[in-house]
Amino acid sequence: MSKIRSSNSIASIQRKIKEGRGQGHFSEYKPWLTVHDVPSIGIVTQILCWKSGRLHHYLSEHFELAHHYQMEWSEQEIDIREQFPLLPLDKASILHKS
C-alpha cells in the first residue's frame, strides 16, 4: 500500500497548523507527522499509551518506540508528545529561501 508523500511546502505546513497538528496536551495532542504521512519500507508503529490516553505514531522502532516505553514507565513524565514540530519556521530554518 502506498503512502502519502510528505511535503515541507509553506502551504503544507500552514495546513498542518490549521488542522491543529503539533498542538495540544495529553489525549488532545495531534502529532505533526503520522505513520500515514511518511512513505516507509521500514517498521512504523502506532501504540495506544495508557499515560496520555491516545494513539502514538512512531517512525522508528529502535529509537522512537524504545524511548516511548522508557517515558511511559517513568514516574517523572506526565505527557508524551511525539513528532513535535520545530516552530516558528523562521527560527527552525526548515525552509530555505532561493
Secondary structure, 3 states (H helix, E strand, C coil): CCCCCCCCCHHHHHHHHHHCCCECCHHHCECCCCCCCCCCCCCCEEEEECCCCEEEEECCHHHHHHHHHHHHCCCCCCCCCCCCCCCCHHHHCCCCCC
